[in-house]
Amino acid sequence: MRLRHLLRAVSAFVIGIAGTLLIANPAHAAPAFQLPFPCGQTWQGNSSNSSAHVSWEIDFNRGSTASADLGDTVVAAAAGTVEVSAHQGELNGYGNLIVLNHGGGYYTYYAHLDKRAVAAGESVLRGQVIGAVGNTSRSGNNISPHLHYEVRYPDRSQSHIIKAVFNGSTFSYPDASVTSRNCATSYDPAEVCGAGFEVTDSKALGSAGTVNLLWKGATSQNCVVTLKMANVGTATATSAFLEPQGSTRSTDSGNYSYYAGPVIRTAPGCVKWGGSAGGASYTSPFEHCG
């Protein structure tokens, strides 16, 4: 009876066959979360005036005008699996929403996106582009472009939003300016392609990097950039290509230290796109048809 009582009292331990005391099922450590924006960018976060204030969620902006951040790149705060990629405006007001499952009960939410660049079930790397800042919401909600960001633990219940941590430091609630250390790559594909381009699709190349498709509606141009996330700074075989349907393929391939591309083509119709890094490659079907 005494042993049974001891086992109930110290539920974090089990007794081994030989009488050795063992730790059982220790709590999962939190992922090493980083700011959900490209390396070096500085964003102003606000919790108390967030678009759907409940707990510790944060709304992010950096531009000097209400619409300045529209189309800015959003990246994964940590590696994980895409659990949700959908427009949920009428359901919960989050508009275009990405939810990443990081394992161990940790989830991150990225809401009001203008574009979603990843699909449910895909694995993403920390720092991989997952979408673009927007102002999507439910019908009738007129909100300014911003990123609504949440961390939830130990499940996806809204009552389990927890304080956000970036680069090992808890966000200074209710508002603070934070510079991104999400630096698996130092490059934003939208900046590599040029003004007006916005990421519409992104695929991980194992752990070696990502290949990204961007679109510039004003000129009906697509752009492909392959960003290295391993062996960064060392010249290794890297490529990016873009093929408008009915036309020839354009490819940038070589031993590059940071990225391949940009490959830019006018393509009002469907495109095939892809690239390679670290021995991994991706080739899309003809898609994104105008």
Helices and strands as residue ranges (DSSP letters): H 2-9, E 13-15, E 21-23, E 42-46, E 58-61, E 73-75, E 80-87, H 89-92, E 96-101, E 107-113, E 115-116, E 123-124, E 129-132, E 147-152, G 158-160, E 161-162, E 165-166, E 169-170, E 175-179, H 189-193, E 198-205, E 209-216, E 221-228, E 236-244, E 250-256, E 259-266, E 271-277, E 280-283
